[in-house]
Amino acid sequence: MGIKSNRTIASYFNRFGATGLDAVLPRLGESQSNPASSAQAIMDDWGGSGNGYYWIQTTGMANPAELWCDMGHSISGRGYMRFWWYGTWYTGDSYTEQQTDFVQQDQFGIADISTINKSVKHGRGRVPAGFNWTSVLIRGRHPGQSNTGNNHYVYWDNFNGVGADFKNAAQSGTSVSTANGTRWAPTGKSTDYNYDGVLIGANNCDSFYYTDPYSASSYLSFGLDDDTGWHYTVFAAGYEAGDDGVDFVSGQHAVTGVNAGLCLLFK
């Protein structure tokens, strides 16, 4: 059980006695006064109480914040923390996204995720500076999939190939445009896709951009693709082939609205 300090223990002990401590002490990540250093720390400490918001303060966050965490839902035993999202379908919150909820600004524009209101429909955060992350989980929904539920995901346990470009963009805000580079092969994926060619094809997952595509918009967009034509897309957000929105495991264009969603989580 995670405890903030010995003084906290003494205070609760004096009020409730030894037998009542476990019932009243906030566990690691359950209160602003006792934030966890990561979702995995909560998993390792007491297991968490399923997907949801937990108080987290990692390296690079100025203050503790309630971050949405995937607690073993996608990958057993693993805790992931949300840093970028469009849509709230995955959190179980009311899902009423409209096209106007997509913010047409720098898609990795917010360096400190503790400054983002957890209730916004579009959080354009980055992985906190200095945090040593080893895995990224991407969840999404797109009309290109016949099932637009919340179960589609793909994850990587490395940053090989163009994954290094993604990591630098998602954490440091480094602009890049790499076409037909070294394939960043996914470590694993869910099995409920009706279309997953962009994940398994030998010539896919080898191009990453975080730039202003075609100099056609006024903000930076990002995407992992099979080239810089932005068509066979693993994940993307921003301006894509004439449309603004998000894309996920599709051969179509970016979209917004109730059937669109993208969520990036780090571990």
N, C-alpha and C positions, 0 to 999 in steps of 0.2 A: 504494500500500500504506500503510495507516494504522499509524503508529508512536507509541508512548507518549511517548518522549523521546529526546534525543540520547544521554543516558547509557545508555538501553536499547540503542541501536544499537551503541555502543562496547563494551558488555559482550558482546553476541552476536558482534560482529566479532572480539574478542580470543579468544573460545572456538572459533568455527567458521570464521573467515575469510570473505572476500567471497563466495565461490562457494556457501557453505552458508547464507547469511543467509536467503534466501527460504524455505528448507525448514524453518527452526526458529523464525523470528520469528512470534509470533501476529499474525495480521492484525486489522484493525479489527473489534471486536465478537466476537473469538474467545476472549478471556480477560477475567477480572475486572479485570486491570491495564491493559487497553486497551479500555475500553468505547466504543461509538459513541454519538453524540448522537441518532441515530435509525436506523431500518431503512433509510431512504432514503440516509443517509450511507454505509452499507455497500454498497448497490446502486451508488452513484455511485463508490465507491472501488475495489472489486474484484468486485462483482457478487453476493457471497454464494454459498452452496453449497445453495441451494434453501430451501424452507420449513423452519423449525425454530427452536430457541432460540439467541438471540444475546445477548451482554452489552451492555446499553444503560444509559445514564444521561442522561436528558433534564433540562432545567430542571424543577424541582419534584420530582425524585426524590432522596431523601436519600443513597441508595447505588446503585451499579451493581447490576443485577439481570438474570437471564436471562428475557427476554421472548420469547414465541412471536411469530414474524414471518412474514407472508405476503410472500414475496420473488418478486414477479412472477407468482405462480400465478394470481391472480384477474385482475389487470390488468398487462399487460406493462410492465416497466420501473419498476414502483412497489413500494416497500417499506412495509408497514403493520405496526403493533405492536398486539398484543392488550392490552386493558385491562379487559375484562369478559368473563366466560364462564360458561356452564353446560354441562358435558359435555366430554369429551376425544376425541370421535369425529374431530374435525378435525385434532388434533395427531398422530394415529397412536398415541397411548398406549392402553393397555388400556381398553376402554370397558365399564364395568360399572355405570353410574349407576343409582341407585335413587331412589325418591321422597324418601327421607330425606336424600339428598345435596343437595337444594335447601334453601338456608338462608333461612328466613323472617325476614329482617331487612332493614334499609335496603338497597335494591338498588344504590345508588351510595354505599355507606357507608364505603368505604376510599379516602382521599384520596391516599395515597402507594402506588403499585403496587409499589414496591420492597419493601414489607413483606408482600406476598402470596406464599405458597409456590406455586411454579409447578405443583406436583403436585395441588393441591386440585381437586376436581370443580366447585366453584362459586366463582369469583373475582369479588367485587363491587366492582371498582376504578373509579376515575375517571381521566380524562385528567389528567396532571400539571399542576399550577398553573403558569401562565406559559408553557406550551408553545403556540406559534402553529400550531395545526393547521388544515388547509385542506380535509381530506377525511376521510370516515368510511366504512368498509366493514363491512357486516353480513353474516355468514354464519349459516345456520341449517338446522335440519331439524325437521319436524313431520309427524305422521301425516296431516295434511290434504293433504300432497303424496304422490302415489303413489310417487314416488322419494324415499326418505329418505336418500339418499347425502349426500356432503359437498360437492356442487358448487353448491348454491343460494346465490346472493349477490345483494346490491343495494348500490349505493354512491351517495354524494353528493359533489360537488366544491364545495359551497357550503352555507351555513346560512341560506338564505332562508326566509321565512315562519315556520312553527312550528319550522323547523330551528334558529332562534335560541334557542327554549325548550329544545330538546334539548341544544344546545351548553352552555347555562348549567347545566343539570341535570347533564350528564355530566362537566363539568369543575369546576364550583363548588358542586355540590350544591344548587342553587336549586330549591325546590319550585314547581310550576306546574300549572295545569289549564286548557288552552286548547281550547275546543270550536269546531269549524267556523271555524277561523281561515284564514290564507292557506296554500294548498297548498305543501308542500315536495316538489316533483317530483323523483324520483330522476334522477340523471345517467345511470345505466346499470344493467343487471341481467344475470344469467345467462339462458340461453335454455332451460333444462331444466325449467321449471315446467309442471305440468299445470294449475295454477290461479294466475293472477297478476293477477286483477281488482283486488285491493286496491292494486296498484302503479300501474296505468294509468288507473283511473277518475278522471274530472275532479273528483269530490267526495270522493276519498280522499286520504290523506296530509296531512290538514288539521287534525288534532287531536292534541295531545301532552299527556301528563300525567306528572308525577312527584309523586305524592301518595299518600295512603291512600284507595284507591277506596271510595266509599260509606261511609267510616269503618268498614269492615267488618273490617279487619285491624289489626294493631298495628305495621305497618311501611310504609315508602314503596315503592311500585311504580312502574314506568315503562312507557310504551307510545306508539307512533305508530299512529294509527287513523283511521277515517273520521268518528268522533264520540267521545263519551265513554261510549258503550254497550259498548265493548270486545268487538266481534264481528268486523268486517272489519279485521283487524289486520295491519300490516306487520311490527312486532316489538314484543315486550312481555316483561316479566319481573316476577313477583310475583303479587299477587292479581288474578284476572281472572274475573269472573262466576261466583264460587263455587268456583273452583279456584286452587291455587297452582302456579306453574311458569313455563314459557316458551312463547311463541307466535311463529310466524314465517310470514308470508305465508299466512294461512289465514282461513277464515270460521268457525273453531271456537274452542274455549277453550284456556286454558293447559294444558300437560301436563308431565309429568316422565318419567324413565325412559330406556330405551335408544333409543327412537325420537324423543327430544326433544333439542334442542341449540340453543344460541345463542352467538355469538361476535361481540364488537364490537371493531373495530380502528381505530386512528387513524393519520394521516399528516400 
